[in-house]
Amino acid sequence: MAISIINSFASWVLKQRIHQIELFLKYPNEVQEELLLNLIRSAEKTTIGIDYGYESIKTYETFIERVPISTYEDLQSLIERTRLGEQNVFWNTPVKWFAKSSGTTNAKSKFIPVSNEALENCHYKGSKDLLCMYLNNNENSGLFAGKSLRLGGSSQIYENNNTFFGDLSAILIENMPIWAEFISTPSNRISLMSEWETKITAIINETKNENVTSFAGVPSWMLVLLNKVLEETGKSNLLEIWPNLEVYFHGGVNFDPYREQYQKIVSNPDFKYYEIYNASEGFFAIQDRNDSNELLLMLDYGIFYEFIPMEVFGTTKQNAIRLCDVELNKNYAIVITTNSGLWRYMIGDTIRFTSLNPYRIRVTGRTKHHINVFGEELMVENTDRAIAKACQITNTELVDYTVAPIFMKGKEKGAHEWMIEFKNNPSDAAAFAKILDETLQTLNSDYEAKRYNNMTLNQLKINIARPNLFYDWLKDQNKLGGQHKIPRLSNQRDYLEKLKGMQIIK
């Protein structure tokens, strides 16, 4: 009875938010414009606000004239000042939390500021909205009758000069409201364990007897956990362990290459998959419809958006445009101004718009993680979809992959070389490679043009990785768990060569 009351009350509270969402759906550009001016007003007396004369900025046009587009390197000195205890540098309220993010492309860690405003009005607001939209679309949901199995990063919080840093997931867990902890499993103690393999065992022991109704986490790492659960319990289907499962909330990597594997271990056609798009810098977009692959761009989270068309990105013609000027199906690099004091900051992600009324997007990749050595403009979205289809046709299952160019030598044409780890290898590797290549051509016209009659590119080459190759690489780099992964695409051969060097277990 108590659970039923909680479920009904939570559903009622969350559904009230729908009316506020309808406001930015109806007036998206006005909401964004007002938000930008409020951010500028808030930071007038900060160091950065004084330097750029925020007090006299009254329009977007003046804002972009004065404030340059920035990278982390541009803002690093200001961030470091705040990490050492100085406040009012780039934001007007105390910033004590920093999400540590290094990725695999740069050994040097980034420390992304997370203000209290960003915690409450962006990250937690996004989580509540996700639930709101899900409940709004699924009236008979029993989501709150059980718990959500969450899988975050493997880092604890560390203190330095009265400021704190760690994985974003660890920061969110540390500051989580009591109601959210009540509906989550495992406990905070286990969620914040640092050692990945010990943590997995502890999660299984604590959750296998809970009434789990949902999952939340990155698809690749969640799959590792769920397969381990099946192995430990001797079951073949997760519904045998958690019969009330109804939804998986996921983000961090493209879900397409993993979809079939999830459908095999949760064999319920009514089971839902809901995608989110968030990062250390903010919570950006949410799947707002059942069975959709489009994400609604959330416009009232204290984030002002700009977009750089990828055809001019990194050139002398590079320019950012507002939301009202974007076009359908073009790739854009995202630029954000936030309530954590990131001003015109390039987060490194690329997206395309699938709808302009309302504004819906798909994440297509990273500005640094694409291949354009031969003019082919290959994006992660292309390779994810292509390998998912090739796996489906050949009845194989993917663990992970990465792609690098084979550079032209003399008269020899270039190509793309893949390292692919399968759960079960294709019976005919050459046939798999041919399907993969042909599918890529249907998805990317630039790649197709370069492949025409082998004019510029020869057919791609695949290497079948030994079992656990990608896992061992990440373990060697101390990057197990969370959102850590080897970049899917690279214009250089560094990652591929390291993986090839680890093919033989020493």
C-alpha distance (Angstrom), angle and dihedral (degrees) to the residues before:
residue distance angle dihedral
M1 . . .
A2 3.82 . .
I3 3.82 91.3 .
S4 3.80 90.2 49.5
I5 3.82 91.3 53.3
I6 3.83 91.4 47.9
N7 3.79 90.0 49.0
S8 3.80 92.9 50.5
F9 3.81 94.3 45.3
A10 3.81 94.0 46.5
S11 3.77 90.9 48.8
W12 3.82 91.3 50.6
V13 3.83 93.5 48.7
L14 3.76 94.3 46.7
K15 3.77 94.2 46.9
Q16 3.81 90.9 57.8
R17 3.79 86.9 70.7
I18 3.81 90.3 66.9
H19 3.83 90.2 80.0
Q20 3.84 91.8 56.8
I21 3.80 90.9 47.9
E22 3.80 89.2 52.7
L23 3.83 88.5 58.4
F24 3.81 95.5 62.2
L25 3.80 90.3 39.6
K26 3.81 88.6 58.9
Y27 3.84 97.8 38.3
P28 3.84 105.9 24.1
N29 3.79 99.5 152.3
E30 3.79 94.3 43.9
V31 3.82 91.1 49.9
Q32 3.81 90.8 50.5
E33 3.82 93.7 46.6
E34 3.81 92.6 50.6
L35 3.80 91.2 45.9
L36 3.82 91.7 54.1
L37 3.80 93.3 51.2
N38 3.83 90.6 48.1
L39 3.82 90.4 52.4
I40 3.80 90.8 50.0
R41 3.84 91.4 48.4
S42 3.80 90.4 50.3
A43 3.81 92.8 54.6
E44 3.81 100.6 41.6
K45 3.84 93.8 111.5
T46 3.80 96.9 42.6
T47 3.79 122.4 103.7
I48 3.80 91.9 -104.9
G49 3.82 91.2 43.3
I50 3.81 91.8 54.8
D51 3.82 92.6 43.9
Y52 3.81 92.4 55.0
G53 3.79 97.9 34.7
Y54 3.79 96.7 -116.0
E55 3.80 90.3 171.5
S56 3.80 91.2 71.8
I57 3.82 97.3 40.1
K58 3.81 107.2 109.5
T59 3.81 101.4 153.3
Y60 3.78 141.1 43.6
E61 3.80 89.9 -117.4
T62 3.81 92.3 58.9
F63 3.80 90.4 44.8
I64 3.80 94.3 57.4
E65 3.81 91.9 42.8
R66 3.80 91.5 58.2
V67 3.80 105.7 29.7
P68 3.82 116.9 62.3
I69 3.78 125.1 -145.6
S70 3.80 106.7 -98.8
T71 3.79 142.8 -157.5
Y72 3.79 127.1 -154.9
E73 3.78 89.8 -95.0
D74 3.81 89.7 57.6
L75 3.81 92.3 53.2
Q76 3.80 98.7 35.0
S77 3.81 97.2 98.1
L78 3.83 91.7 51.9
I79 3.81 91.2 47.2
E80 3.80 91.3 49.4
R81 3.80 91.0 52.6
T82 3.80 89.0 56.4
R83 3.80 92.5 45.1
L84 3.80 87.1 56.3
G85 3.80 90.2 55.9
E86 3.82 105.1 -90.7
Q87 3.80 113.3 131.4
N88 3.81 136.9 -166.0
V89 3.79 89.9 44.5
F90 3.82 102.1 122.1
W91 3.82 101.3 -10.9
N92 3.80 131.4 40.7
T93 3.82 99.5 -133.0
P94 3.84 125.6 60.0
V95 3.79 113.8 -78.4
K96 3.80 110.4 -157.7
W97 3.79 102.5 151.4
F98 3.80 125.1 77.0
A99 3.79 125.0 -177.3
K100 3.79 107.9 -139.7
S101 3.75 110.8 -139.7
S102 3.78 126.1 169.0
G103 3.79 105.6 153.7
T104 3.77 116.8 -167.1
T105 3.78 99.0 -80.8
N106 3.76 96.7 70.9
A107 3.76 129.0 33.8
K108 3.79 90.4 -154.6
S109 3.79 111.3 91.2
K110 3.78 123.3 -126.5
F111 3.79 119.7 -142.3
I112 3.79 108.6 -153.1
P113 3.84 113.8 -162.4
V114 3.81 116.2 -121.2
S115 3.81 113.3 -167.9
N116 3.79 124.8 -163.2
E117 3.81 87.5 -108.6
A118 3.80 90.3 55.6
L119 3.80 91.7 48.4
E120 3.80 94.7 51.1
N121 3.79 104.0 28.8
C122 3.78 99.5 34.8
H123 3.82 117.8 20.7
Y124 3.82 99.8 31.1
K125 3.80 91.7 34.4
G126 3.80 88.4 54.8
S127 3.81 91.6 51.2
K128 3.80 91.2 50.2
D129 3.80 91.5 47.0
L130 3.79 90.6 51.7
L131 3.80 89.3 56.3
C132 3.78 90.4 42.9
M133 3.79 93.1 55.2
Y134 3.77 93.4 43.9
L135 3.82 92.6 51.0
N136 3.78 91.4 44.3
N137 3.81 89.5 55.6
N138 3.81 95.7 41.4
E139 3.79 109.5 45.5
N140 3.80 95.3 177.4
S141 3.80 95.4 50.8
G142 3.79 118.6 142.8
L143 3.80 91.8 -165.6
F144 3.80 95.6 131.8
A145 3.79 93.3 45.5
G146 3.82 86.2 80.7
K147 3.78 140.7 15.4
S148 3.78 137.6 -81.5
L149 3.79 116.6 -119.9
R150 3.79 104.4 -138.4
L151 3.77 126.5 -166.7
G152 3.79 115.0 -167.6
G153 3.77 134.4 164.0
S154 3.77 126.2 -58.1
S155 3.78 100.2 -115.9
Q156 3.74 134.7 104.6
I157 3.79 126.2 -145.5
Y158 3.79 116.9 -91.3
E159 3.82 126.8 -161.1
N160 3.79 126.4 -139.8
N161 3.86 125.9 164.8
N162 3.79 90.8 -15.1
T163 3.79 90.6 -55.9
F164 3.80 124.1 107.7
F165 3.78 134.1 -143.8
G166 3.81 139.2 -177.3
D167 3.79 141.6 112.7
L168 3.80 113.4 -33.8
S169 3.81 88.9 -119.0
A170 3.81 89.7 55.4
I171 3.84 91.3 49.8
L172 3.80 90.8 49.6
I173 3.82 91.9 48.8
E174 3.82 91.3 47.0
N175 3.83 91.4 53.6
M176 3.78 97.3 34.5
P177 3.81 117.5 136.9
I178 3.80 115.8 -113.1
W179 3.81 93.5 -112.3
A180 3.80 90.9 57.8
E181 3.80 92.8 49.7
F182 3.81 89.3 49.9
I183 3.82 91.7 60.3
S184 3.83 96.0 41.3
T185 3.78 135.2 84.4
P186 3.02 141.0 -131.0
S187 3.80 104.8 41.8
N188 3.78 121.4 -102.1
R189 3.81 89.7 -105.7
I190 3.79 92.0 60.6
S191 3.81 95.0 36.6
L192 3.80 89.9 58.4
M193 3.82 96.6 47.8
S194 3.79 110.5 128.5
E195 3.80 103.0 -151.4
W196 3.80 107.2 79.0
E197 3.81 101.3 -154.4
T198 3.81 94.1 46.1
K199 3.80 88.5 46.2
I200 3.82 93.1 54.2
T201 3.80 91.5 54.6
A202 3.81 91.3 47.9
I203 3.83 91.9 49.1
I204 3.80 91.9 52.0
N205 3.80 93.1 48.3
E206 3.80 92.3 49.7
T207 3.81 99.9 41.7
K208 3.81 106.9 36.5
N209 3.82 92.2 83.5
E210 3.82 96.1 40.4
N211 3.80 124.2 100.2
V212 3.81 95.6 -110.2
T213 3.83 113.5 -171.3
S214 3.82 99.7 169.0
F215 3.80 144.5 19.2
A216 3.80 127.9 -141.5
G217 3.81 125.2 -170.9
V218 3.80 148.8 75.7
P219 3.86 110.7 -44.2
S220 3.82 97.4 -130.0
W221 3.80 96.1 50.4
M222 3.81 94.5 36.4
L223 3.80 88.4 55.6
V224 3.80 89.9 54.6
L225 3.82 89.5 52.7
L226 3.81 95.8 45.1
N227 3.81 93.8 48.0
K228 3.80 88.1 50.3
V229 3.83 89.5 51.4
L230 3.82 90.4 53.5
E231 3.79 90.8 47.0
E232 3.82 93.4 49.5
T233 3.81 94.4 46.5
G234 3.81 97.4 39.6
K235 3.82 91.2 -126.4
S236 3.81 127.1 134.5
N237 3.80 98.1 -155.5
L238 3.80 129.8 43.7
L239 3.80 90.4 -138.2
E240 3.81 87.7 69.1
I241 3.82 87.5 63.0
W242 3.81 99.9 33.0
P243 3.83 108.5 22.4
N244 3.82 93.8 178.4
L245 3.80 97.1 59.0
E246 3.81 111.2 137.8
V247 3.83 111.9 156.7
Y248 3.79 145.6 21.9
F249 3.83 117.4 -151.6
H250 3.79 107.8 -158.3
G251 3.80 143.5 169.2
G252 3.80 142.2 141.7
V253 3.81 98.0 82.3
N254 3.79 135.2 31.7
F255 3.80 110.0 -80.7
D256 3.82 98.1 -151.8
P257 3.83 97.8 87.8
Y258 3.81 90.6 52.4
R259 3.82 101.7 39.3
E260 3.80 97.4 96.3
Q261 3.80 92.8 49.2
Y262 3.80 91.0 53.5
Q263 3.79 91.3 47.7
K264 3.81 88.9 55.0
I265 3.80 95.3 52.8
V266 3.83 94.8 40.0
S267 3.81 101.1 42.6
N268 3.78 97.8 -176.1
P269 3.83 116.8 114.4
D270 3.82 89.7 -154.8
F271 3.82 93.7 56.9
K272 3.82 109.3 117.0
Y273 3.78 132.1 -140.1
Y274 3.80 118.5 -155.6
E275 3.80 121.5 -174.1
I276 3.79 129.0 -153.7
Y277 3.78 132.9 -172.6
N278 3.78 114.2 -145.1
A279 3.79 138.8 138.1
S280 3.79 140.5 175.1
E281 3.82 87.6 -79.5
G282 3.79 95.6 56.3
F283 3.79 151.6 -55.4
F284 3.79 108.8 -79.5
A285 3.78 117.4 167.3
I286 3.80 143.4 8.8
Q287 3.77 135.3 -161.3
D288 3.79 101.7 -113.2
R289 3.83 100.9 -176.8
N290 3.79 135.1 55.4
D291 3.81 115.3 -103.4
S292 3.81 94.5 9.1
N293 3.79 130.7 131.9
E294 3.81 93.7 -159.4
L295 3.80 125.1 95.5
L296 3.79 124.8 -145.6
L297 3.81 110.4 -128.1
M298 3.83 106.5 -127.7
L299 3.79 109.7 -137.1
D300 3.82 104.9 -176.9
Y301 3.83 102.6 58.4
G302 3.79 96.6 101.2
I303 3.82 92.0 -91.8
F304 3.81 123.7 121.1
Y305 3.81 113.0 -158.8
E306 3.78 133.2 -144.5
F307 3.79 128.1 170.5
I308 3.80 134.1 -148.5
P309 3.83 114.5 -153.7
M310 3.80 106.5 -123.0
E311 3.79 92.5 -134.6
V312 3.84 88.4 69.6
F313 3.81 98.8 30.0
G314 3.79 112.3 129.3
T315 3.82 92.9 7.8
T316 3.80 131.8 108.0
K317 3.83 87.1 -102.7
Q318 3.82 92.7 58.6
N319 3.79 111.6 137.7
A320 3.78 135.3 160.6
I321 3.79 123.8 -131.3
R322 3.80 133.3 -161.2
L323 3.76 126.6 -110.1
C324 3.80 91.9 -99.9
D325 3.84 90.6 61.1
V326 3.82 101.3 50.9
E327 3.80 123.1 115.0
L328 3.78 132.9 -144.5
N329 3.80 121.6 -91.7
K330 3.81 97.0 3.7
N331 3.79 121.2 127.5
Y332 3.80 115.0 -116.9
A333 3.79 134.6 -178.2
I334 3.81 110.0 -132.6
V335 3.81 122.2 -121.7
I336 3.82 117.7 -171.8
T337 3.79 138.9 -168.9
T338 3.80 110.3 -163.6
N339 3.80 148.2 -173.4
S340 3.80 87.6 -110.8
G341 3.80 92.6 65.5
L342 3.78 101.2 -98.1
W343 3.81 104.9 144.0
R344 3.81 118.9 -159.2
Y345 3.79 88.9 -25.8
M346 3.81 123.3 176.7
I347 3.80 107.2 -138.1
G348 3.80 93.7 -169.4
D349 3.82 97.8 -117.1
T350 3.79 128.2 121.4
I351 3.79 125.9 -149.4
R352 3.79 140.3 172.8
F353 3.78 128.2 -147.3
T354 3.79 116.6 -118.6
S355 3.81 93.9 178.6
L356 3.82 135.1 19.9
N357 3.81 97.4 -166.6
P358 2.94 98.3 70.8
Y359 3.80 103.7 9.4
R360 3.79 106.8 -112.4
I361 3.79 125.7 170.3
R362 3.78 146.2 -174.1
V363 3.81 122.0 -146.6
T364 3.80 107.6 -122.6
G365 3.80 102.9 -178.4
R366 3.78 144.6 -80.5
T367 3.79 129.2 -48.8
K368 3.80 88.7 -126.3
H369 3.81 96.2 36.9
H370 3.77 105.6 70.7
I371 3.78 134.6 88.2
N372 3.76 119.2 -119.0
V373 3.79 102.9 147.9
F374 3.81 93.2 123.3
G375 3.81 101.0 27.0
E376 3.81 92.4 -91.4
E377 3.86 96.3 124.8
L378 3.80 92.5 -152.1
M379 3.82 112.4 -172.2
V380 3.81 130.3 -163.7
E381 3.79 89.6 -115.3
N382 3.82 88.3 61.5
T383 3.81 95.8 49.2
D384 3.81 94.2 42.7
R385 3.80 92.1 53.6
A386 3.81 93.4 42.8
I387 3.79 95.9 50.8
A388 3.82 91.0 44.4
K389 3.81 89.8 55.9
A390 3.82 93.4 44.3
C391 3.80 90.0 51.4
Q392 3.79 91.0 49.1
I393 3.82 93.8 50.1
T394 3.83 93.8 46.4
N395 3.82 95.9 39.5
T396 3.80 93.8 -120.9
E397 3.80 131.2 135.1
L398 3.79 126.2 -134.7
V399 3.80 128.3 -134.6
D400 3.82 99.8 173.9
Y401 3.79 144.4 -43.1
T402 3.80 145.1 -167.1
V403 3.80 132.1 -165.4
A404 3.79 132.7 -152.8
P405 3.82 135.2 172.9
I406 3.78 125.6 -99.0
F407 3.79 100.3 -141.3
M408 3.80 122.2 -134.6
K409 3.80 114.8 -97.9
G410 3.76 119.1 -168.0
K411 3.79 107.1 -49.4
E412 3.80 92.9 -16.4
K413 3.79 113.5 111.9
G414 3.77 123.9 -130.6
A415 3.80 128.9 -106.1
H416 3.78 142.8 172.1
E417 3.77 120.5 -97.9
W418 3.81 120.1 -153.9
M419 3.78 131.7 -160.8
I420 3.81 107.8 -160.0
E421 3.78 128.3 -179.0
F422 3.78 113.5 -160.1
K423 3.77 130.3 -165.9
N424 3.79 85.1 -143.6
N425 3.79 118.0 13.1
P426 3.83 121.8 -124.2
S427 3.79 113.5 -101.8
D428 3.81 89.8 -130.9
A429 3.82 114.2 33.6
A430 3.82 93.1 -174.6
A431 3.81 91.4 54.2
F432 3.80 90.3 48.3
A433 3.82 90.8 51.7
K434 3.83 91.1 49.6
I435 3.83 92.8 50.9
L436 3.80 90.8 46.4
D437 3.80 92.0 50.2
E438 3.80 94.7 46.6
T439 3.80 92.4 47.0
L440 3.81 91.1 51.6
Q441 3.78 88.9 54.3
T442 3.79 91.2 54.8
L443 3.81 90.7 50.2
N444 3.82 100.4 43.7
S445 3.79 121.1 39.4
D446 3.83 93.1 -167.6
Y447 3.80 90.5 55.7
E448 3.81 89.3 45.8
A449 3.81 91.2 52.7
K450 3.80 92.3 50.5
R451 3.82 90.5 47.6
Y452 3.83 94.5 48.8
N453 3.81 106.5 122.8
N454 3.83 87.0 -17.4
M455 3.80 85.4 -74.7
T456 3.81 96.2 155.1
L457 3.79 105.5 -8.9
N458 3.77 130.0 45.2
Q459 3.81 119.2 -146.5
L460 3.77 112.7 -70.1
K461 3.79 120.4 -94.7
I462 3.81 123.2 -135.7
N463 3.80 131.2 -155.7
I464 3.79 116.6 -162.2
A465 3.79 107.4 -137.7
R466 3.78 123.3 -137.3
P467 3.83 116.2 -110.5
N468 3.83 114.3 -73.1
L469 3.82 94.0 7.9
F470 3.82 94.9 134.2
Y471 3.80 91.9 41.4
D472 3.82 90.6 51.9
W473 3.81 91.6 48.9
L474 3.81 91.7 51.9
K475 3.81 91.1 44.8
D476 3.80 89.6 51.0
Q477 3.83 88.3 52.7
N478 3.83 91.9 46.2
K479 3.81 89.2 -117.6
L480 3.79 104.8 124.5
G481 3.80 117.4 142.9
G482 3.79 133.0 3.6
Q483 3.80 115.5 60.6
H484 3.79 95.7 -37.2
K485 3.78 115.7 135.2
I486 3.77 141.5 143.7
P487 3.81 109.8 -96.7
R488 3.78 109.6 -96.2
L489 3.81 93.4 -142.6
S490 3.78 131.9 28.6
N491 3.80 135.9 170.9
Q492 3.80 88.1 -143.3
R493 3.81 131.7 58.8
D494 3.83 98.5 -130.4
Y495 3.82 98.2 109.2
L496 3.77 94.4 39.8
E497 3.80 93.3 50.7
K498 3.82 91.7 48.6
L499 3.80 90.3 51.3
K500 3.80 91.9 47.5
G501 3.79 88.3 51.7
M502 3.82 89.6 55.1
Q503 3.81 95.8 48.7
I504 3.80 90.4 101.7
I505 3.81 114.6 59.6
K506 3.80 108.4 -131.3
